[in-house]
Amino acid sequence: MDKKALMEKLAGESYEKGGFNGAWLYAEKGEIVSKGCMGFRDSDNTLPITENTIFQLASISKTFTAAAVMLTIRKGLLCLDDEITKFFPELTAYKGVTVRHLLNHTSGVPDYFDDTNWFIKIRKEEKRIPGNDEILRFLCETKAKPYFAPGEGLEYSNTGYNLLALLVERLSGVPYEEFLQKNIFEPARMSSTRCCHIRRDGVPFENYARASVYESGRYVADMDSAKVSDVAAFDGLNGDDYVYTNIFDMLRWDRALREGSVLTSEEQRLMYTPGKLNNGEDAVYDEDDGLGYGFGWGVGRDEEFGLIVSHSGGMPGVITWFERFIDADRVLVLLINRDPEDYRALAGFYNGMQKIARDKQAEPVQTIEEIAVKDPDRSKWESFCGKYEHPEDEDFIINEVFMKDGELYADAVSEEYGEFTFRLYPIGENEFGRKSGMLKLTFGDGFVMYDDYTCKKL
C-alpha cells in the first residue's frame, strides 16, 4: 500500500472538513515514509504551519519526565521504591506512595485538575502563575484526599508527574527545564525542543503553533478565550506538560531511545512494563484498548506488530499522539494546535493514521452532518425537552434540552469549557450526536443516556 499517498489524502480530507490542523510524521526503521502539514499556527489564519513548526506536546511530555527519573535513579539519587515522604515529609496524607506508584499512576495522589480554582485564584489575586514547587503547597492546603491506597487502583494523575519533576529538580540540584535540556534533548540531538512556559514567560520560538479553540463560530487563541484562558494558571508546572517540539525532533527522540543514547535497553524495559496492583492483577490504563501504563508510556501488545508504546496529549486547542512500534520499528507522530470544528472529522484522521501505520485501510473521513439522518421524524422531539438530573462528580453534564428553529439543542457544563450550548444531530432512532465531541445521547421515556449514565428528566 502507498502509505505516503494514503496519509496525505486522509490529512487533506480531514483538514477540508474541519478536523485536522497541524503536522504529522510516520517512519519505518528510521526512514520517513510520510510527513506533512496543513493549516495555520495562529487563530487569524495568517501564519501557515510548516514541517518545522513547534507544537505543545501536552501529556506526551510525561515520556521525558519518566526518562529524567530513570536518569536520576542511574545517578544513585533515587530508587523506584523510595516513598515520597522521604523527600516531601509534609505529604503525610500520601504515606506509602512510592516513586514507582507515581510513574505508573497507581499512587492514588489526586489530580490537580480536580481543584483548578486553587491555581486560578493565585493568578487572579496575586497576579502570578504558581511554580511547580508549589504543588506541595497545593496538596497541603487543599487537603486533597487520595483516590485510593497506594497500589489499590490506577487513576491518571498529572499531579504525580509534577511531584516527579520536582524530585528530579531537587535531587539533581538544577532546574528541571535545564535537566531535560542537558541530559535528554541535547544527547538526543533534539535541537528544536524545549521545556518552557510560553504563557508565563513568552514565546521563545519563531515558528510556534499557538493553541486555538473554536468559540462562537470562530477560532481564538487559548489565552483570548472567554472559556479556557485560565489554562495560563497552570503554566508554571512541570512534568505533566510544557515540552515543545516538532515532528522531526520526535523522530529523533524515537531513534535516541532505540539506539540507547539516553536510556539503556534495561531502563527502557522497565519503563515499558505495565504496572501491577497490590493483588497482582494488571493495572489497566485503557480498558477499550487493553493498555497498561508503564513509566511514562501506555503499553500494549499487538498480535502482528508486538510491543507498542504510546502516549496522547490534550489541552484546550492541543491534541497530540506519539506511538512507537518497539518490535516492528515504526513511529507515528501527530501534532495538532486547534480544537476541531467537527470531532468526527478529527477522529477520522486520528484513527485512520493509526490504521495505515498498521498496514490497514482507513475509513472515509465523515462529519456529523454527513452521517446525520437527512429527513428525521421530529414528532417525539418535544418530549425530549426539559431539564435533566446530573450524574455525580462528572466533568460533563447535560442541564437542559430544548427546541430552537425546529432543531434540538442542549445546554451543558464541562470541566474544561464551562457552560455551553450545542445542536443535537439525529444519527439514529432517538439517538443524537454533536459536532464538538463524540458524545451520543439516547432518549427514552423520561430519561436520556450518555457516557454510560442514565439521567431522569426532572
C-alpha positions in Angstrom: 0.0 0.0 0.0 1.1 3.5 -0.7 1.2 4.9 2.8 2.5 8.2 1.8 -0.3 8.9 -0.6 -2.9 7.5 1.8 -1.8 9.6 4.7 -1.7 12.8 2.6 -5.2 12.1 1.3 -6.5 11.4 4.8 -5.0 14.6 6.2 -6.4 16.6 3.3 -9.9 15.3 3.7 -9.9 15.9 7.5 -8.5 19.4 7.0 -11.2 20.3 4.5 -13.9 19.0 6.8 -12.7 21.0 9.9 -10.9 18.1 11.6 -7.1 18.4 11.2 -4.8 21.4 11.6 -1.2 20.6 12.3 1.6 18.3 11.2 2.3 14.5 11.0 5.2 12.2 10.5 5.3 8.4 10.0 8.6 6.4 9.8 9.7 2.8 9.5 13.1 1.7 10.6 14.1 5.3 11.0 13.2 6.3 7.4 10.4 8.8 6.9 7.5 7.3 4.9 5.1 10.2 5.1 5.2 13.7 6.6 3.3 16.9 6.1 1.5 19.8 7.5 -1.8 21.7 6.9 -3.4 24.8 8.3 -2.3 27.7 10.4 -0.4 28.3 13.6 -2.4 31.4 14.5 -6.2 31.8 15.0 -6.4 34.5 12.3 -5.2 32.2 9.5 -2.2 34.4 8.6 0.7 32.2 9.6 0.9 28.8 7.8 2.2 25.8 9.6 5.4 24.4 8.2 7.0 21.0 8.8 9.4 22.7 11.3 6.6 24.3 13.3 6.8 23.9 17.1 3.9 22.4 19.0 3.0 21.9 22.6 3.2 18.2 23.4 0.8 18.3 26.4 0.9 14.9 28.2 3.4 13.3 25.8 5.8 15.4 28.0 5.4 12.6 30.6 7.7 10.4 28.4 10.5 12.8 29.1 9.7 13.1 32.8 9.9 9.3 33.2 13.2 9.3 31.4 14.5 12.0 33.7 13.5 9.9 36.7 15.3 6.9 35.3 18.5 9.0 34.8 18.2 10.3 38.4 18.0 6.7 39.6 21.0 5.8 37.5 22.9 8.6 39.3 22.1 6.9 42.6 20.0 9.7 43.9 16.7 7.9 43.9 15.1 4.4 44.0 11.9 3.2 42.4 10.6 2.1 45.8 11.5 5.2 47.8 8.5 6.6 49.5 7.8 10.2 48.5 7.5 11.3 52.2 11.3 10.6 52.4 11.7 13.7 50.2 8.4 15.5 50.9 7.7 14.9 54.6 4.8 17.4 54.6 2.8 15.0 52.4 1.6 12.9 55.3 -1.7 12.2 53.6 0.1 10.1 50.9 2.2 7.9 53.2 3.2 4.7 51.4 3.2 6.3 47.9 6.5 5.4 46.1 8.2 6.7 43.0 7.1 3.6 41.2 3.4 4.4 42.1 3.7 7.9 40.7 5.3 6.7 37.5 2.5 4.2 36.7 -0.4 6.2 38.1 -1.1 3.7 40.9 -0.4 6.2 43.7 -3.9 7.5 44.4 -2.5 11.0 44.5 -5.3 13.2 43.3 -5.1 15.2 40.0 -4.8 19.0 40.4 -7.5 19.3 37.7 -9.9 18.3 40.4 -9.4 21.7 42.0 -8.2 24.1 39.4 -9.6 27.1 41.3 -6.6 27.0 43.7 -4.3 27.9 40.8 -6.7 30.3 39.2 -7.1 32.2 42.4 -3.4 32.7 42.8 -3.1 34.0 39.2 -6.0 36.5 39.7 -5.4 37.7 43.2 -1.6 37.5 43.4 -1.0 38.4 39.7 1.4 35.5 39.2 1.5 31.9 38.0 2.4 29.3 40.6 5.7 27.4 40.1 6.0 23.7 40.1 7.4 23.7 43.7 4.0 25.0 44.8 2.4 21.6 44.0 3.3 20.7 47.6 1.5 23.7 48.9 -1.5 22.9 46.7 -1.7 19.3 48.1 -1.4 20.5 51.7 -3.7 23.5 51.6 -6.5 21.7 49.7 -6.2 18.6 51.8 -6.9 16.6 48.7 -7.7 13.1 49.8 -6.1 10.1 48.0 -8.3 8.3 45.4 -7.3 5.0 47.0 -4.5 3.5 49.0 -1.2 3.1 47.1 -1.3 0.2 44.6 -5.0 -0.4 45.0 -6.0 1.1 41.7 -4.9 3.1 38.6 -6.1 6.7 38.2 -4.3 9.0 35.9 -2.7 11.9 37.9 -0.9 14.9 36.4 0.0 15.8 40.0 2.0 12.6 40.3 4.2 13.8 37.4 4.5 17.3 38.9 6.0 15.6 42.0 8.4 13.5 39.9 9.7 16.6 38.1 10.2 18.3 41.5 12.1 15.3 42.7 14.4 15.4 39.7 15.0 19.1 40.2 15.7 18.9 44.0 17.9 15.8 43.8 19.9 16.9 40.8 20.3 20.5 42.1 19.5 22.1 38.7 16.2 23.5 37.3 14.0 20.8 35.8 14.0 22.5 32.4 17.8 22.6 32.4 18.0 18.9 33.4 15.9 17.9 30.4 18.0 20.1 28.1 21.4 18.8 29.2 20.5 15.2 29.9 17.9 14.4 27.2 17.3 16.9 24.5 21.0 17.6 23.7 22.1 13.9 23.8 19.1 13.0 21.6 20.1 15.9 19.2 16.6 17.4 19.7 17.8 21.0 18.8 14.2 22.4 18.4 12.9 21.1 21.7 12.5 23.0 25.0 10.7 22.6 28.3 9.4 26.1 28.8 6.4 28.2 29.9 5.1 30.1 27.0 2.0 31.6 28.6 4.0 32.7 31.6 7.3 33.8 30.1 6.6 34.5 26.4 7.2 32.5 23.2 10.9 31.5 22.6 10.2 30.1 19.2 9.7 32.0 15.9 7.7 29.2 14.4 5.3 28.3 17.3 1.8 27.0 16.7 -0.4 28.8 19.2 -3.1 26.6 20.8 -6.5 27.8 19.4 -10.1 26.9 20.5 -13.3 27.0 18.5 -15.6 29.5 20.2 -18.8 31.2 19.0 -18.2 30.1 15.4 -14.5 31.2 15.1 -11.0 30.3 16.3 -9.4 32.3 19.2 -6.1 31.8 20.9 -6.4 29.9 24.2 -5.3 33.0 26.1 -8.0 35.1 24.4 -10.8 32.6 25.0 -13.8 33.5 27.2 -13.9 29.9 28.4 -10.4 28.5 28.7 -8.0 31.4 29.2 -7.4 30.1 32.7 -5.0 27.5 31.2 -2.3 30.1 31.9 -2.8 29.5 35.6 -1.1 26.0 35.3 1.7 27.2 33.0 4.3 27.2 35.8 4.0 23.4 36.4 6.5 20.8 35.1 6.5 17.1 34.5 3.0 16.6 33.1 3.2 19.1 30.2 5.1 22.0 28.7 7.6 20.3 26.4 7.5 22.0 23.0 8.9 20.4 19.8 8.3 19.5 16.2 7.8 16.3 14.2 11.4 15.8 13.3 12.7 16.0 16.9 10.1 13.5 17.9 11.6 11.1 15.4 15.0 11.9 16.9 13.6 11.0 20.3 12.4 7.7 18.9 15.8 7.0 17.4 17.7 8.1 20.6 15.7 5.6 22.6 16.2 2.8 20.1 19.9 3.5 19.9 20.3 3.7 23.7 21.9 7.1 23.6 19.8 8.4 26.5 18.5 5.3 28.3 19.8 1.8 28.3 17.7 -1.1 27.0 17.3 -2.4 30.6 16.0 1.0 31.7 13.6 1.1 28.8 12.4 -2.5 29.5 11.4 -1.3 33.0 9.6 1.7 31.5 7.6 -0.5 29.0 6.4 -2.9 31.7 2.8 -2.3 32.8 2.2 -1.6 36.4 0.6 -4.2 38.8 -1.9 -3.7 41.6 -1.3 -5.0 45.1 -3.4 -8.1 44.3 -1.1 -9.0 41.4 -3.6 -8.0 38.7 -2.6 -5.8 35.8 -3.3 -2.1 36.4 -5.5 -1.2 33.4 -4.9 2.2 31.8 -7.3 2.0 28.8 -9.9 -0.7 29.0 -11.1 -0.2 25.4 -7.6 -0.8 24.0 -6.4 -3.2 26.8 -3.5 -0.9 27.6 -1.4 -0.9 30.7 0.7 2.0 31.9 4.5 1.7 32.4 6.7 4.6 33.3 5.5 7.5 31.1 4.1 5.2 28.4 0.8 3.5 27.6 1.8 -0.2 26.9 0.1 -2.7 24.7 0.8 -5.7 22.5 -0.4 -6.4 19.0 -0.6 -9.9 17.6 1.1 -8.8 14.4 3.4 -6.0 15.5 4.4 -7.0 19.0 5.1 -4.4 21.7 3.7 -0.9 21.1 4.1 2.0 23.5 2.3 5.3 23.1 1.1 8.5 24.7 -1.6 11.0 23.9 -1.8 14.7 24.9 -4.6 17.1 25.2 -5.2 20.7 26.4 -7.7 23.3 25.0 -6.5 23.7 21.4 -3.9 20.9 21.7 -4.2 17.3 20.5 -1.1 15.1 20.2 -0.2 11.5 19.6 3.1 9.6 19.8 3.2 5.9 19.0 6.3 3.7 18.8 6.2 0.1 17.5 9.1 -1.3 19.5 9.4 -4.7 17.8 8.4 -3.5 14.3 10.4 -0.3 14.4 7.7 2.1 13.3 6.8 5.5 14.8 3.8 7.8 14.3 3.7 11.5 15.4 0.5 13.6 15.2 0.7 17.3 16.4 -2.4 19.4 16.3 -2.9 23.0 17.5 -6.6 23.6 17.1 -9.7 22.1 18.5 -11.6 20.7 15.5 -14.8 22.2 14.2 -16.1 18.7 13.8 -14.7 16.0 16.1 -15.7 13.2 13.8 -13.6 14.7 11.1 -10.7 14.7 13.6 -11.4 11.2 14.7 -11.3 10.0 11.0 -7.8 11.5 10.7 -6.6 10.3 14.1 -7.9 6.7 13.9 -7.1 6.5 10.2 -3.4 7.4 10.6 -3.1 4.6 13.2 -4.7 2.1 10.9 -2.4 3.0 8.0 0.6 2.6 10.3 -0.7 -0.9 10.9 -1.0 -1.7 7.2 -4.8 -1.3 7.2 -7.1 0.9 5.1 -8.5 4.0 6.8 -12.3 4.6 6.9 -13.5 7.7 4.9 -13.5 10.9 6.9 -17.0 11.9 7.8 -18.6 14.8 9.7 -21.7 14.7 11.9 -23.7 16.5 9.2 -22.8 13.7 6.7 -23.9 10.9 9.0 -27.0 12.7 10.4 -30.4 11.5 9.3 -31.5 13.7 6.4 -35.2 13.9 7.0 -35.8 12.9 10.6 -39.1 12.2 12.3 -39.4 15.2 14.7 -42.7 14.1 16.3 -41.1 13.0 19.5 -38.6 15.8 19.9 -40.7 18.0 22.1 -41.0 15.1 24.6 -37.2 15.0 24.9 -37.1 18.7 26.0 -36.7 19.6 29.7 -34.1 19.7 32.5 -32.3 16.5 33.5 -30.7 15.3 36.7 -26.9 15.3 36.9 -24.5 12.4 37.3 -22.4 12.7 40.4 -18.9 14.1 40.1 -18.8 14.1 36.3 -16.8 16.5 34.2 -19.6 16.8 31.6 -23.3 17.1 32.3 -26.4 17.9 30.3 -28.5 20.5 32.0 -31.4 21.0 29.6 -32.6 20.0 26.2 -34.8 22.4 24.1 -36.1 23.2 20.6 -34.9 26.1 18.6 -35.9 26.9 15.0 -37.1 23.3 14.6 -33.9 21.7 15.8 -32.9 20.1 19.1 -30.3 21.7 21.3 -28.7 21.0 24.7 -27.3 23.2 27.4 -24.3 21.6 29.1 -21.5 22.2 31.5 -18.0 20.7 31.2 -15.0 21.0 33.5 -12.9 22.2 30.5 -15.2 24.7 28.8 -17.7 25.7 31.4 -21.3 26.3 30.3 -22.1 26.0 26.6 -24.9 25.2 24.1 -24.7 22.8 21.2 -27.0 21.4 18.5 -28.1 17.8 18.5 -27.9 16.0 15.2 -30.1 12.9 14.7 -28.0 9.8 14.0 -30.5 7.1 14.7 -33.8 6.3 16.3 -33.9 8.6 19.4 -30.1 8.9 19.1 -28.2 12.2 18.7 -24.7 13.4 18.3 -22.9 16.8 18.3 -20.2 18.5 16.3 -17.9 19.4 19.2 -17.4 15.9 20.5 -18.1 12.2 20.1 -20.9 12.1 22.7 -24.0 10.1 21.8 -27.3 10.9 23.6 -30.1 8.3 23.5 -33.5 9.5 24.7 -36.2 7.2 26.2 -39.4 7.7 28.1 -38.4 10.4 30.6 -34.7 9.9 30.5 -31.5 10.4 28.5 -28.5 8.1 28.3 -24.9 9.4 27.7 -21.4 8.5 28.9 -22.8 5.2 30.4 -25.2 7.3 32.6 -29.0 7.2 32.6 -30.4 10.6 33.7 -34.0 11.2 34.5 -35.9 14.2 33.3 -36.8 16.5 36.3 
